[in-house]
Amino acid sequence: MTNPIVRLKPKEDIRLLSGHPWVFSNEISNVDGQPANGDIVEIRSAKNHTLGFGFYNANTLITVRILSKGFVEPQKEFFAERISTALSLREKLFNSRFYRLAYGESDFLPGLIIDRFGELFSVQILSAGMERRKDFIYDSIRELFSPAAIYERNDTLTRELEGLPQSKSVIFGAERTVDYDEDGVVFRIDPFHGQKTGFYFDQRMNRIFSRRFGENARVLDLYSNEGGFALNMAHAGAREVVAVDSSQLTGSKVSENARLNKFEQIRIESSDAMECLDRLSVDNERFDVIVCDPPNFARSKKNVASAKAGYRLLHKTIFGLLKQSGILLTSSCSHHIFRTTFEDVISDAALKSGRALQLLQRSGASPDHPLLPSMPETEYLKFNAYRVI
Protein backbone atom coordinates (compact mmCIF):
# COMPACT_ATOMS: atom_id res chain seq x y z
CA MET A 1 0.00 0.00 0.00
CA THR A 2 1.31 3.46 -0.96
CA ASN A 3 0.88 6.16 1.65
CA PRO A 4 0.06 9.76 0.74
CA ILE A 5 3.20 11.90 0.68
CA VAL A 6 3.67 15.21 2.48
CA ARG A 7 6.47 17.13 0.76
CA LEU A 8 8.34 19.85 2.61
CA LYS A 9 9.59 23.18 1.34
CA PRO A 10 13.36 23.57 0.87
CA LYS A 11 15.34 23.59 4.17
CA GLU A 12 12.25 22.73 6.24
CA ASP A 13 13.73 19.33 7.03
CA ILE A 14 16.44 20.67 9.37
CA ARG A 15 14.35 20.52 12.55
CA LEU A 16 13.01 17.04 11.72
CA LEU A 17 16.50 15.72 11.03
CA SER A 18 17.49 16.87 14.52
CA GLY A 19 14.70 14.70 15.99
CA HIS A 20 11.73 17.04 16.37
CA PRO A 21 8.56 15.00 15.67
CA TRP A 22 6.17 17.64 14.26
CA VAL A 23 5.58 19.00 10.78
CA PHE A 24 3.83 22.39 10.74
CA SER A 25 1.42 23.45 8.03
CA ASN A 26 3.58 26.37 6.86
CA GLU A 27 6.51 23.99 6.22
CA ILE A 28 4.62 21.94 3.62
CA SER A 29 5.05 22.44 -0.12
CA ASN A 30 2.32 20.05 -1.26
CA VAL A 31 0.56 16.79 -0.48
CA ASP A 32 0.49 13.90 -2.96
CA GLY A 33 -2.78 12.03 -2.48
CA GLN A 34 -5.85 12.84 -0.43
CA PRO A 35 -5.18 11.70 3.14
CA ALA A 36 -8.02 11.85 5.62
CA ASN A 37 -7.41 13.26 9.07
CA GLY A 38 -5.73 10.55 11.13
CA ASP A 39 -4.24 8.69 8.15
CA ILE A 40 -0.59 7.64 8.05
CA VAL A 41 1.45 9.72 5.61
CA GLU A 42 5.06 9.67 4.46
CA ILE A 43 7.10 12.84 4.97
CA ARG A 44 9.68 13.70 2.32
CA SER A 45 12.17 16.53 2.06
CA ALA A 46 12.36 18.91 -0.89
CA LYS A 47 15.11 16.62 -2.20
CA ASN A 48 12.70 13.65 -2.02
CA HIS A 49 14.38 11.96 0.97
CA THR A 50 12.03 10.04 3.28
CA LEU A 51 12.09 11.59 6.76
CA GLY A 52 9.48 9.48 8.49
CA PHE A 53 5.85 8.42 8.76
CA GLY A 54 3.18 9.93 10.95
CA PHE A 55 -0.41 10.95 11.65
CA TYR A 56 -1.89 13.55 9.31
CA ASN A 57 -4.39 16.25 10.22
CA ALA A 58 -5.24 19.11 7.88
CA ASN A 59 -7.29 20.88 10.58
CA THR A 60 -4.39 21.93 12.76
CA LEU A 61 -1.11 23.83 12.67
CA ILE A 62 0.65 20.55 13.57
CA THR A 63 -0.15 18.83 10.29
CA VAL A 64 1.92 15.68 10.86
CA ARG A 65 2.94 14.00 14.13
CA ILE A 66 5.78 11.59 13.36
CA LEU A 67 5.50 8.01 14.63
CA SER A 68 8.67 6.47 13.23
CA LYS A 69 11.37 6.79 10.59
CA GLY A 70 10.15 3.64 8.84
CA PHE A 71 6.60 2.69 7.98
CA VAL A 72 4.50 1.25 10.84
CA GLU A 73 0.90 0.16 11.02
CA PRO A 74 -0.38 1.45 14.37
CA GLN A 75 -2.59 -1.43 15.45
CA LYS A 76 -2.86 -3.21 18.80
CA GLU A 77 0.59 -4.80 18.61
CA PHE A 78 2.18 -1.40 17.94
CA PHE A 79 0.51 0.19 20.96
CA ALA A 80 1.22 -2.80 23.20
CA GLU A 81 4.92 -2.60 22.33
CA ARG A 82 5.26 1.14 22.90
CA ILE A 83 3.20 1.14 26.09
CA SER A 84 5.32 -1.78 27.37
CA THR A 85 8.48 0.20 26.62
CA ALA A 86 7.08 3.18 28.54
CA LEU A 87 6.11 0.87 31.41
CA SER A 88 9.64 -0.54 31.71
CA LEU A 89 10.95 2.98 32.39
CA ARG A 90 8.31 3.76 35.03
CA GLU A 91 8.98 0.49 36.84
CA LYS A 92 12.63 1.54 37.16
CA LEU A 93 11.68 4.98 38.42
CA PHE A 94 8.97 4.21 41.00
CA ASN A 95 8.14 1.55 43.55
CA SER A 96 4.41 2.16 43.39
CA ARG A 97 2.07 1.72 40.43
CA PHE A 98 1.05 5.38 40.36
CA TYR A 99 2.59 7.46 37.57
CA ARG A 100 2.17 8.97 34.12
CA LEU A 101 2.51 5.84 32.01
CA ALA A 102 2.58 7.50 28.59
CA TYR A 103 3.61 11.11 27.98
CA GLY A 104 2.73 11.68 24.34
CA GLU A 105 5.58 12.53 22.03
CA SER A 106 8.16 11.89 24.76
CA ASP A 107 7.14 8.22 24.75
CA PHE A 108 6.81 8.16 20.95
CA LEU A 109 3.02 8.01 21.26
CA PRO A 110 2.11 11.42 19.81
CA GLY A 111 -1.07 12.85 21.24
CA LEU A 112 -1.62 10.12 23.85
CA ILE A 113 -1.58 10.58 27.63
CA ILE A 114 -2.09 7.65 30.01
CA ASP A 115 -2.03 8.04 33.78
CA ARG A 116 -1.93 4.94 35.97
CA PHE A 117 -3.51 4.89 39.42
CA GLY A 118 -2.81 1.32 40.51
CA GLU A 119 -5.49 -0.72 38.74
CA LEU A 120 -7.24 2.37 37.33
CA PHE A 121 -6.19 3.99 34.05
CA SER A 122 -7.03 7.48 32.80
CA VAL A 123 -6.56 8.11 29.07
CA GLN A 124 -6.50 11.43 27.22
CA ILE A 125 -6.31 11.49 23.42
CA LEU A 126 -5.05 14.69 21.80
CA SER A 127 -4.50 13.79 18.14
CA ALA A 128 -6.78 12.68 15.32
CA GLY A 129 -4.54 9.69 14.58
CA MET A 130 -4.85 8.38 18.13
CA GLU A 131 -8.58 9.11 18.16
CA ARG A 132 -9.14 6.83 15.19
CA ARG A 133 -7.19 4.04 16.88
CA LYS A 134 -8.35 4.37 20.46
CA ASP A 135 -9.91 0.90 20.50
CA PHE A 136 -6.43 -0.53 19.89
CA ILE A 137 -5.16 1.56 22.81
CA TYR A 138 -7.86 0.35 25.19
CA ASP A 139 -7.40 -3.27 24.06
CA SER A 140 -3.65 -2.97 24.71
CA ILE A 141 -4.21 -1.61 28.22
CA ARG A 142 -6.63 -4.42 29.03
CA GLU A 143 -4.26 -7.05 27.68
CA LEU A 144 -1.16 -5.69 29.43
CA PHE A 145 -2.63 -4.76 32.82
CA SER A 146 -6.01 -6.44 33.38
CA PRO A 147 -7.24 -3.12 34.81
CA ALA A 148 -10.17 -2.61 37.15
CA ALA A 149 -11.26 0.45 35.12
CA ILE A 150 -10.32 2.60 32.14
CA TYR A 151 -11.56 6.20 31.96
CA GLU A 152 -11.55 8.37 28.86
CA ARG A 153 -10.75 11.95 29.91
CA ASN A 154 -11.14 13.81 26.63
CA ASP A 155 -12.81 16.79 28.33
CA THR A 156 -10.04 19.23 27.42
CA LEU A 157 -10.02 22.31 25.19
CA THR A 158 -6.76 21.10 23.64
CA ARG A 159 -8.74 18.64 21.53
CA GLU A 160 -10.41 21.51 19.74
CA LEU A 161 -7.04 22.37 18.15
CA GLU A 162 -7.25 18.97 16.42
CA GLY A 163 -10.88 19.43 15.42
CA LEU A 164 -11.95 16.80 17.96
CA PRO A 165 -14.99 17.01 20.25
CA GLN A 166 -14.72 16.93 24.02
CA SER A 167 -15.97 13.79 25.73
CA LYS A 168 -15.73 11.89 28.98
CA SER A 169 -16.72 8.28 29.56
CA VAL A 170 -16.06 5.07 31.45
CA ILE A 171 -14.58 2.71 28.88
CA PHE A 172 -14.35 -0.26 31.20
CA GLY A 173 -15.22 -0.89 34.84
CA ALA A 174 -16.93 1.67 37.06
CA GLU A 175 -16.29 5.07 38.62
CA ARG A 176 -14.30 4.83 41.85
CA THR A 177 -11.62 6.54 43.90
CA VAL A 178 -8.24 5.18 44.93
CA ASP A 179 -5.76 6.14 47.67
CA TYR A 180 -2.23 7.02 46.59
CA ASP A 181 0.65 7.08 49.09
CA GLU A 182 3.25 9.66 48.09
CA ASP A 183 6.13 8.77 50.36
CA GLY A 184 4.00 8.96 53.49
CA VAL A 185 1.32 11.43 52.36
CA VAL A 186 -1.96 9.88 51.23
CA PHE A 187 -4.12 11.40 48.48
CA ARG A 188 -7.60 10.20 47.63
CA ILE A 189 -7.70 10.37 43.83
CA ASP A 190 -10.82 10.44 41.67
CA PRO A 191 -9.51 9.74 38.13
CA PHE A 192 -12.89 10.21 36.45
CA HIS A 193 -13.90 13.48 38.12
CA GLY A 194 -10.55 15.01 39.11
CA GLN A 195 -8.91 17.83 37.16
CA LYS A 196 -7.44 16.94 33.77
CA THR A 197 -6.54 13.23 33.95
CA GLY A 198 -7.25 13.03 37.67
CA PHE A 199 -4.05 14.04 39.45
CA TYR A 200 -0.85 16.06 38.94
CA PHE A 201 2.03 13.60 38.95
CA ASP A 202 4.35 16.17 37.37
CA GLN A 203 5.04 17.95 40.69
CA ARG A 204 5.66 14.72 42.64
CA MET A 205 9.42 15.15 43.19
CA ASN A 206 9.05 18.89 43.84
CA ARG A 207 6.41 18.23 46.50
CA ILE A 208 8.73 15.81 48.27
CA PHE A 209 11.62 18.29 47.95
CA SER A 210 9.48 21.00 49.57
CA ARG A 211 9.31 19.04 52.83
CA ARG A 212 12.81 20.08 53.88
CA PHE A 213 11.49 23.63 54.47
CA GLY A 214 8.31 22.70 56.32
CA GLU A 215 9.35 21.99 59.90
CA ASN A 216 7.68 24.46 62.30
CA ALA A 217 7.00 26.83 59.38
CA ARG A 218 4.06 29.04 58.64
CA VAL A 219 3.22 28.23 55.02
CA LEU A 220 1.08 29.87 52.35
CA ASP A 221 0.17 27.53 49.47
CA LEU A 222 -1.22 29.51 46.52
CA TYR A 223 -3.26 27.77 43.81
CA SER A 224 -3.26 24.75 46.09
CA ASN A 225 -5.54 22.60 43.92
CA GLU A 226 -6.12 19.40 45.92
CA GLY A 227 -3.42 20.28 48.44
CA GLY A 228 -0.33 18.62 46.99
CA PHE A 229 2.21 20.99 48.52
CA ALA A 230 0.07 21.87 51.55
CA LEU A 231 -0.17 18.22 52.61
CA ASN A 232 3.54 17.63 52.13
CA MET A 233 4.40 20.70 54.22
CA ALA A 234 2.04 19.54 56.96
CA HIS A 235 3.67 16.10 56.82
CA ALA A 236 7.04 17.83 57.33
CA GLY A 237 5.80 19.46 60.55
CA ALA A 238 4.56 22.89 59.50
CA ARG A 239 2.78 24.60 62.38
CA GLU A 240 0.25 26.27 60.04
CA VAL A 241 -0.58 25.92 56.34
CA VAL A 242 -2.96 28.27 54.54
CA ALA A 243 -4.14 26.60 51.32
CA VAL A 244 -5.62 29.04 48.79
CA ASP A 245 -7.65 28.07 45.72
CA SER A 246 -10.56 29.75 43.98
CA SER A 247 -12.46 26.48 43.56
CA GLN A 248 -14.61 25.32 46.45
CA LEU A 249 -14.51 21.82 44.96
CA THR A 250 -10.75 21.59 45.21
CA GLY A 251 -10.97 23.10 48.68
CA SER A 252 -13.20 20.24 49.71
CA LYS A 253 -10.60 17.83 48.31
CA VAL A 254 -7.92 19.49 50.45
CA SER A 255 -10.17 19.01 53.49
CA GLU A 256 -10.75 15.37 52.60
CA ASN A 257 -7.05 14.69 52.15
CA ALA A 258 -6.17 16.55 55.36
CA ARG A 259 -8.66 14.39 57.29
CA LEU A 260 -7.27 11.28 55.63
CA ASN A 261 -3.78 12.17 56.88
CA LYS A 262 -5.00 13.54 60.24
CA PHE A 263 -3.45 16.94 59.53
CA GLU A 264 -5.17 19.62 61.62
CA GLN A 265 -2.91 22.57 60.82
CA ILE A 266 -4.23 23.18 57.28
CA ARG A 267 -6.63 26.12 56.85
CA ILE A 268 -8.47 26.45 53.54
CA GLU A 269 -9.19 29.77 51.79
CA SER A 270 -11.62 29.55 48.86
CA SER A 271 -10.43 32.72 47.20
CA ASP A 272 -8.74 34.20 44.16
CA ALA A 273 -5.01 34.12 44.85
CA MET A 274 -4.35 37.80 44.14
CA GLU A 275 -7.33 38.90 46.23
CA CYS A 276 -6.07 36.75 49.09
CA LEU A 277 -2.55 38.16 48.73
CA ASP A 278 -3.92 41.72 48.85
CA ARG A 279 -5.85 40.96 52.07
CA LEU A 280 -2.81 39.36 53.66
CA SER A 281 -0.69 42.37 52.69
CA VAL A 282 -3.18 44.79 54.24
CA ASP A 283 -3.19 42.69 57.43
CA ASN A 284 0.64 42.71 57.45
CA GLU A 285 0.80 38.89 57.51
CA ARG A 286 4.16 37.14 57.14
CA PHE A 287 5.10 33.59 56.17
CA ASP A 288 8.19 31.41 56.41
CA VAL A 289 7.40 29.58 53.16
CA ILE A 290 5.23 30.53 50.19
CA VAL A 291 4.37 28.01 47.48
CA CYS A 292 3.10 29.35 44.15
CA ASP A 293 1.88 26.90 41.51
CA PRO A 294 -0.46 28.89 39.23
CA PRO A 295 -2.31 27.67 36.14
CA ASN A 296 -1.01 28.34 32.66
CA PHE A 297 -0.58 32.10 32.17
CA ALA A 298 0.40 31.87 28.47
CA ARG A 299 -1.49 29.38 26.33
CA SER A 300 -0.03 30.88 23.15
CA LYS A 301 2.82 33.17 22.13
CA LYS A 302 0.48 36.15 21.93
CA ASN A 303 -0.13 35.85 25.70
CA VAL A 304 3.56 36.03 26.69
CA ALA A 305 3.66 39.77 27.44
CA SER A 306 0.56 39.68 29.66
CA ALA A 307 1.82 36.50 31.34
CA LYS A 308 5.14 38.16 32.21
CA ALA A 309 3.26 41.10 33.72
CA GLY A 310 1.08 38.68 35.69
CA TYR A 311 4.04 36.72 37.04
CA ARG A 312 5.84 39.96 37.94
CA LEU A 313 2.88 41.36 39.93
CA LEU A 314 2.24 38.02 41.60
CA HIS A 315 5.82 37.60 42.79
CA LYS A 316 6.23 41.23 43.81
CA THR A 317 3.23 40.78 46.13
CA ILE A 318 4.61 37.48 47.42
CA PHE A 319 7.96 39.08 48.30
CA GLY A 320 6.13 41.54 50.54
CA LEU A 321 4.71 38.64 52.58
CA LEU A 322 7.86 36.57 53.07
CA LYS A 323 9.88 36.83 56.26
CA GLN A 324 13.59 37.54 56.16
CA SER A 325 15.31 34.38 54.85
CA GLY A 326 11.91 33.00 53.87
CA ILE A 327 11.54 30.33 51.21
CA LEU A 328 9.76 30.75 47.88
CA LEU A 329 8.81 27.62 45.93
CA THR A 330 7.43 28.80 42.62
CA SER A 331 6.39 27.23 39.32
CA SER A 332 5.33 28.00 35.79
CA CYS A 333 3.54 25.43 33.63
CA SER A 334 3.47 27.75 30.60
CA HIS A 335 5.55 26.28 27.77
CA HIS A 336 5.73 29.68 26.08
CA ILE A 337 7.38 31.17 29.17
CA PHE A 338 10.95 29.89 28.90
CA ARG A 339 12.95 29.22 32.05
CA THR A 340 15.23 32.21 31.50
CA THR A 341 12.19 34.45 31.04
CA PHE A 342 10.55 33.07 34.19
CA GLU A 343 13.70 33.63 36.24
CA ASP A 344 14.25 37.11 34.85
CA VAL A 345 10.70 38.12 35.81
CA ILE A 346 11.16 36.79 39.37
CA SER A 347 14.52 38.57 39.71
CA ASP A 348 12.98 41.80 38.47
CA ALA A 349 10.09 41.49 40.94
CA ALA A 350 12.57 40.90 43.78
CA LEU A 351 14.64 43.92 42.76
CA LYS A 352 11.55 46.14 42.68
CA SER A 353 10.59 44.80 46.11
CA GLY A 354 14.01 45.51 47.61
CA ARG A 355 14.69 41.79 48.20
CA ALA A 356 17.73 39.67 47.31
CA LEU A 357 17.45 36.08 46.14
CA GLN A 358 19.44 32.90 46.53
CA LEU A 359 18.46 30.26 43.96
CA LEU A 360 18.51 26.90 45.76
CA GLN A 361 17.02 24.52 43.23
CA ARG A 362 15.98 24.35 39.60
CA SER A 363 13.85 21.46 38.44
CA GLY A 364 10.96 20.51 36.22
CA ALA A 365 8.45 17.71 35.93
CA SER A 366 8.98 14.32 37.54
CA PRO A 367 10.79 11.73 35.39
CA ASP A 368 7.57 10.03 34.31
CA HIS A 369 7.31 13.16 32.12
CA PRO A 370 10.58 12.60 30.19
CA LEU A 371 11.90 15.34 27.93
CA LEU A 372 12.95 15.04 24.31
CA PRO A 373 16.08 17.22 23.98
CA SER A 374 15.11 17.84 20.36
CA MET A 375 11.61 19.01 21.33
CA PRO A 376 11.46 22.03 23.65
CA GLU A 377 7.66 21.67 23.82
CA THR A 378 8.06 18.65 26.13
CA GLU A 379 9.65 20.88 28.80
CA TYR A 380 6.69 22.88 30.07
CA LEU A 381 7.10 22.86 33.87
CA LYS A 382 9.62 25.08 35.61
CA PHE A 383 10.09 24.81 39.39
CA ASN A 384 12.48 27.02 41.35
CA ALA A 385 13.27 27.22 45.05
CA TYR A 386 14.63 30.52 46.43
CA ARG A 387 15.71 31.90 49.77
CA VAL A 388 14.55 35.49 49.99
CA ILE A 389 16.77 37.90 51.91
N, C-alpha and C positions, 0 to 999 in steps of 0.2 A: 504493500500500500504506500502511495506517495503522499507525503504530508504537504499541506500548503506551505509556502516559503515566504518568510518576512525578510525583505532585503533592507539593509541599513544604508544610510547615506555615507559618503566617504568620511573616514576617520572616526565614525561613531562606534567603532568596535573596540576602542582603546579601553574604555571602562569595563566592558565585558571580558576582555582578555585578561584583565587584572583580577577577575573573579566576582565582580558585581553581578547579581542574578536578575536584574530588571532591564527591560527595553522600554524606553519611553516613546510616546507617540510621535514626538517631534524629531526622533532619531531615525524614523523609518522613511525609506525612499518609496517603496511600493510593496504590495502583497500579491504574490502569485497564487491564485486560487481564491476560494470564497469560504474561509474558515468561519464557523459559528463560534460564538462566545463559549469558551471552555474547551475548544478543540486543542489538540497538540499540533504545534507548528514547528517548522525548522527555521532557525535564524541563520542568515548568511551575511557576510560582510559585503562591502561594495566590490571587493575583489573575488566574490563568489566562494569564499571559504566558509565551511560550516562551523558555527560557533556554539551551537547547542540546540536543544529542543525544550519547548515549554508550553505553558497554558496561554492561550490567546484570549484577549478581551478588547473589543473595539470601543467599549463604552467608557474606558478609563484612561487616565494619563499613563498608567503602567500597562502598556499594551501586551507585553509578554513577561511572564514569570518563568524563569528557566528552571527546569527540573534536572537536566543532566546534559553532559556533552554529547553522549550518544543517544540514539533513539530508545525510549522506554514506553511501555504500555502500562499506564498507571491503573492497574487492577488490584485485586485483594492481595496478591502476593507481593506486589510492589510496596503497598502500604504496610503490610506485615513486616517486611524487611526493614523499612526505614524507621518504623516505630520501635522495632526491636533494637535497632542501633541506638536510637535515642534513649531507650530504657537502660541499655548497658552503661551509658554514661551516668544516668541518675542513680543507679544502684551503687556506683563507685563513690558518688558524692554524698549520699544521704543514707542513714540507717533506717529511717522510716519510709513508708510508702505514700508520702505526701510531698508533691512537687509538681512543677510544670514539666510534663512529660514531653511535649512537642512545642517548640518555639518557632514556628513558621519557617522562614527562610534560613534561620540559623541551624535548623535541623534538616534542611534540604526538603522541607515540606511546605512550599510557599503558600501562604494564606491559610494555614491550619494551626490552631492552638488547641492543645489538650492539657487540661489540668487533672491530676490524679489526687483523689482524697481517699486513700485506702482502697476500698472496693467500689468507690463511686468515681465516675469519670464525667468531666464537664468539657464539652467540645464547642469550639467557636470556629466557624468557617468564613474566611474573608476574601476568597477568590472564586471566580466563576468556575474555574477548572476543578477546584475541590468540591464546590457545590454539586456539580454534575456527578461526582464520584463518591458522595458521602456514604452511600450504602456500603461501598467497599471499606471505607474507614470504620464504620460501625461494626461490620463483620469482622474486621481485623482485631478490633478491641475485644470483642466477645471471644474470639478464638484465642487470643494471647493471654487474656486476664480472667476470663469467666467472671465478669463484674456483677455486682449486685444491682447497679443502675448506670445508665448513660443518659446524660442531659444535653440537649442541644441549646446552647446559649447564643443564638444569633440575633439577640435583641441589642444590636449596637449600630450606631449611625455610620460606622466605618463601612458597613456593607453597602450603603447607598453609593459610595464611590465606585463600586463594582457593578452598580445597577441591580443589586440583589435586595429583596425585601427583608424586613426584620421578622424574626420568628423566635419562638421559644417553646420547647416541647420536651416531654419525657420520651426518649427513644426506646428505653428498656428499663424495666423495674418500676420503682415508685419514688415519689418525693420523700426525702428524709434528710435529717441532719447527721453530722458525724463530728466527733471530738478529735481535735488535732493537738498533740503535745509538742510544743516548740521549745525543746530543751528546758522543760520544767514549767512552762506557761501553757495553759490549756485554752484553746479556742473552740467554740461550738460553731461549726461551719455549715451553712445552708447553700450547697452548690447550685440549687435551682433558683433560689430567690435572692441570693447575695449579689453584691455589685459585680459587674462584668462577668467573669467566669466563676465567681463565688468567693474568692479570697485573693489577697495580694501576697504571693510567694516572693515577689521580686525584692521586697525589703527584709526578707528573713535574716540575712547575715548582719544587716545594719541594725535591726532591732536587738539582736543579741549583743552586738558591739555596744549599743547605747547603755547597757546595764552597768558598765564600769563607772558611769557618772551618776548613778541613781541613789546610792546609799545616803540616807538622811537628807535628801535634796527636796526642795520645793520645785515642782516641775509643771510647766505649761506645755500641753500637747495640742498644737493647732492642726486643724483638719484631721482630727483623730480617727475618722472613719469608725471601724469596729474596735478601736482601742489597741492596735498593734504595739505602738511604742508605749502608750500609757500603762498597759499591763506589764510589759517588760521592765519598765521603771519601778512599778510597784513591787514586782518580784525581786528587784535589786535592793529594796529597802527604802524607797522614797517615803518621806513622811507625809507628803501631800502631792497629788497629781490632779491638775485641772485639765479635763479632756474637752476640747471645743470642736463642735461640728454643727453645721447648719441643719442637718437632717435629724429629726426626732427618731426616725427609724434606726439610724446607726447609733444614736445615743442609747436606745433601748438595747442594742446589741452589746455596747460597752458595759451597760449595767448587768446584762446576763453573763458576760464573760467575767466581770469582776466578782459576781456571786459564785460563779463556778470555781474561781481560784481563791475565794475567801479573802479578797482584797477589799478593805474598808476605807482606804485612804484616797480613793478615786472619786472626784466630784465632776459631774457632767454639766456642761454648758451647751444648750441647744441654741447656737447663735452664729451669726456671720463672724468669721474670724477677725476682720478689720474692725467691726463694731465692738467686738469683745476687747480687742487690743486698745481701742480708744477709751473704753470704760476703765480698763485696768490702768491706763496711763493717767487718767484723771484722778483715780484713787491712789496714785503713787505706789502701786504694787510692784514687787520685785521678786524675781525667780532665780534659782540657782541654775536651772536647765530649761531651755526652750527648744521644743521640737517643732519643726515646720515642714509639713509634707503636703503641699497644696496640689490641687488638680492641675491639669494641663493648661498653662497660660497662653500657649501659642500653638494652635492646631494647624497653622499654615505659616508660610514665610511672611505673609502680609500682616500677621499679628505680632511679629517680633518686637517692633518698637513699643507697642502698648504693653507687651509682656515685660519688657525690661523696666518700664516705668512702674508696673505693678510690683515686680520683685523688689525694686529699689525702695518704694514706699513701705512695703511690708517689712523689709529687713531694717529700715531706719526706725520704724516703730518698735520692732523687737529689741533693737539695741538699747532703747530707752527703758526697757523693762528688765534687762539682765543685770544682776549684781556684778560687782567687780570680780574678775576671774570666773565669770559664769560661762556656761557651756551652751553653744548653739549647735544643734544638729539639724541641718537644713537640706532640702531636696528640690530637684526639678525633674519632672517627668516629661518635659517638653523637648522633643527631638530637635526642634528648630532653634532652641536655645543651647548653643554649644557650651561645653564646660568652661572654656576661657571666658565666654560672655557672662555666664552665670557667676563666676568668681569675680570678674571685674565689677559687676553690679553690686555684689555683696561688699567688696572692698570700698567702693564708692559710697555706699550707704553708711559704712562704718566711719569713713573719713568725715562725712557730713554730720555724723552723730558725735564726733570727738572721741571715738573708740579705736583702740588698736586690736589687731587680730593675730592670733597664732593658729595656723592651719594644722590640725592634728591628724586628720585622716581624709583621704579621698577614696571613694569607692563608687560602685554602681550597683547593678542588679545582681542578685544571687546567681551562682553558676549554673542553675537550671534554666537560665536565660543567657546562653552563650552568645558571644559576639562573633560576627564575621569581620575580620580586619579589613576586608575589601568592601564592606558595606556599612558605612557610618550610621545608616538608619537603624541598625540593630542595637546601637548604644543610645538608648533614650534616657535612662535614669542616671542622674548625678546626685551623689550624696556626699556632703562635706561636714566634718566636725571641726568646730573652732573653739578656742578659748578666747573670751572677749575681755580685754583689759581696760 
